[in-house]
Amino acid sequence: MTARKHYRSGFLHFSEGKIEEAIAAYREALALDEGLSMAWNGLAMALAKQGDLDGAIEAAQHYVDLDPEEPLAYTSLSVLYQQKGMIPEAEEAKAVSMQLQMKQGR
């Protein structure tokens, strides 16, 4: 199975509330392609849902590192920082997201 197929499987599991299966599928995708940024985002969201905010933030940071011009990467990171109570970091990430959105005309 390809990395993208594992990613889609993870997305489906996540949408069905099967968080453990989603995490496993995202990890499989990333084992095949560490550069699949959307799989890092999926993993971040699934880990957050599971309650692992530190792991989620680490995964979201990988997403930012891989796709630094993607506003969603910073929005995801901002939400996770907020959930962890890291308000200054959340505000900074949100500001970057907003700047990128304006730059891209979104």
C-alpha positions as CSV (number, residue, x, y, z in Angstrom):
1,M,0.0,0.0,0.0
2,T,1.3,3.5,-0.8
3,A,1.8,6.3,1.7
4,R,-1.2,8.2,0.4
5,K,-3.5,5.1,0.7
6,H,-2.4,4.7,4.3
7,Y,-3.1,8.5,4.8
8,R,-6.6,8.1,3.3
9,S,-7.2,5.0,5.5
10,G,-6.2,7.1,8.6
11,F,-8.5,9.9,7.5
12,L,-11.4,7.4,7.2
13,H,-10.6,5.9,10.6
14,F,-10.4,9.3,12.2
15,S,-13.8,10.3,10.7
16,E,-15.3,7.2,12.1
17,G,-13.9,7.9,15.6
18,K,-11.4,5.0,15.4
19,I,-8.5,7.0,16.8
20,E,-6.1,4.2,17.5
21,E,-6.5,2.9,13.9
22,A,-6.1,6.4,12.5
23,I,-2.9,6.9,14.4
24,A,-1.5,3.6,13.2
25,A,-2.4,4.4,9.6
26,Y,-0.9,7.8,9.7
27,R,2.3,6.3,11.2
28,E,2.4,3.7,8.4
29,A,2.0,6.5,5.8
30,L,4.9,8.5,7.4
31,A,7.1,5.4,7.6
32,L,6.7,5.2,3.8
33,D,7.0,8.9,3.2
34,E,8.2,11.3,5.9
35,G,7.5,14.2,3.6
36,L,3.8,13.6,3.4
37,S,2.8,16.8,5.2
38,M,-0.9,16.1,5.4
39,A,-0.2,12.8,7.2
40,W,1.7,14.8,9.9
41,N,-1.4,17.0,10.2
42,G,-3.7,14.0,10.5
43,L,-1.4,12.4,13.1
44,A,-1.4,15.6,15.1
45,M,-5.1,15.8,15.1
46,A,-5.5,12.1,16.1
47,L,-2.9,12.4,18.8
48,A,-4.7,15.4,20.2
49,K,-8.0,13.6,20.2
50,Q,-6.3,10.8,22.1
51,G,-5.1,13.3,24.6
52,D,-1.4,13.3,23.7
53,L,-0.9,17.1,23.2
54,D,2.9,16.9,23.4
55,G,3.0,14.3,20.6
56,A,0.3,16.3,18.6
57,I,2.4,19.5,18.9
58,E,5.5,17.6,17.7
59,A,3.6,16.2,14.7
60,A,2.2,19.6,13.9
61,Q,5.6,21.2,14.0
62,H,6.7,18.6,11.4
63,Y,3.8,19.8,9.3
64,V,5.0,23.4,9.6
65,D,8.6,22.5,8.9
66,L,7.6,20.6,5.7
67,D,5.1,23.1,4.4
68,P,6.0,26.6,5.9
69,E,3.8,28.4,3.4
70,E,0.6,26.5,4.3
71,P,-1.7,28.5,6.6
72,L,-3.4,25.4,7.9
73,A,-0.1,24.1,9.3
74,Y,0.1,27.2,11.6
75,T,-3.7,27.1,12.4
76,S,-3.4,23.5,13.5
77,L,-0.3,24.3,15.6
78,S,-2.2,27.3,17.1
79,V,-5.2,25.2,18.1
80,L,-2.9,22.6,19.8
81,Y,-1.0,25.2,21.7
82,Q,-4.2,26.7,22.8
83,Q,-5.5,23.3,24.0
84,K,-2.2,22.9,26.0
85,G,-2.6,26.4,27.5
86,M,0.3,27.9,25.7
87,I,-1.5,31.1,24.8
88,P,1.4,33.3,23.6
89,E,2.6,30.5,21.3
90,A,-0.9,29.9,20.0
91,E,-1.3,33.6,19.2
92,E,2.0,33.7,17.4
93,A,1.1,30.7,15.3
94,K,-2.3,32.1,14.5
95,A,-0.7,35.4,13.5
96,V,1.6,33.6,11.0
97,S,-1.4,31.8,9.6
98,M,-3.3,35.0,9.1
99,Q,-0.3,36.7,7.4
100,L,0.1,33.7,5.0
101,Q,-3.6,33.8,4.2
102,M,-3.5,37.5,3.4
103,K,-0.3,37.0,1.3
104,Q,-2.0,34.2,-0.6
105,G,-5.2,36.2,-1.1
106,R,-7.4,33.8,0.9
